[in-house]
Amino acid sequence: MAIELEPEGIRVNAVSPGYTRTNLNGYTGTETVEEGAREAVRVILLGPNGPSGTFTRWENQTIPW
């Protein structure tokens, strides 16, 4: 998708919130919702000159595709 949308100037990135404490896992996660959102917010704030086609998790760790 990142390659397809590149000519349009749209950047596509994926993030993992980690094992976040939500209803989905019966609130057994080790991260709070705020901690889980941290990486998504970081990537959103990179702006129009940020990378595209990345997959990262908390602490800005790259996850190989």
For each residue, the residues with C-beta under 8 A, 3 or more apart:
1: 4 5 12
2: 5 6 11 12 13 52 53
3: 6 53
4: 1
5: 1 2 8 10 11 12
6: 2 3 9 10 52
7:
8: 5
9: 6 48
10: 5 6
11: 2 5 48 50 51 52
12: 1 2 5 52 53
13: 2 43 50 51 52 53 54 55 56
14: 54 55 56
15: 39 40 43 55 56 57
16: 39 55 56 57 58 63
17: 20 31 36 37 39 40 57 58
18: 29 30 31 35 36 57 58
19: 25 29 30 31
20: 17 25 29 31 32 33 35 36
21: 25 27 28 29 30 31 32 33 36
22: 25 27 29 33 36
23: 26 27
24:
25: 19 20 21 22 28 29
26: 23
27: 21 22 23
28: 21 25
29: 18 19 20 21 22 25 36
30: 18 19 21
31: 17 18 19 20 21 35 36 58
32: 20 21 35 36
33: 20 21 22 36 37
34: 37 38
35: 18 20 31 32 38 58
36: 17 18 20 21 22 29 31 32 33 39 58
37: 17 33 34 40 41
38: 34 35 41 42 58
39: 15 16 17 36 42 43 56 57 58 59 60
40: 15 17 37 43 44
41: 37 38 44 45
42: 38 39 45 46 60
43: 13 15 39 40 46 50 54 56
44: 40 41
45: 41 42
46: 42 43 49 50 51
47: 50
48: 9 11
49: 46
50: 11 13 43 46 47
51: 11 13 46 54
52: 2 6 11 12 13
53: 2 3 12 13
54: 13 14 43 51 62
55: 13 14 15 16 62 63 64 65
56: 13 14 15 16 39 43 60 61 62 63
57: 15 16 17 18 39 61 63
58: 16 17 18 31 35 36 38 39 61
59: 39
60: 39 42 56
61: 56 57 58
62: 54 55 56
63: 16 55 56 57
64: 55
65: 55
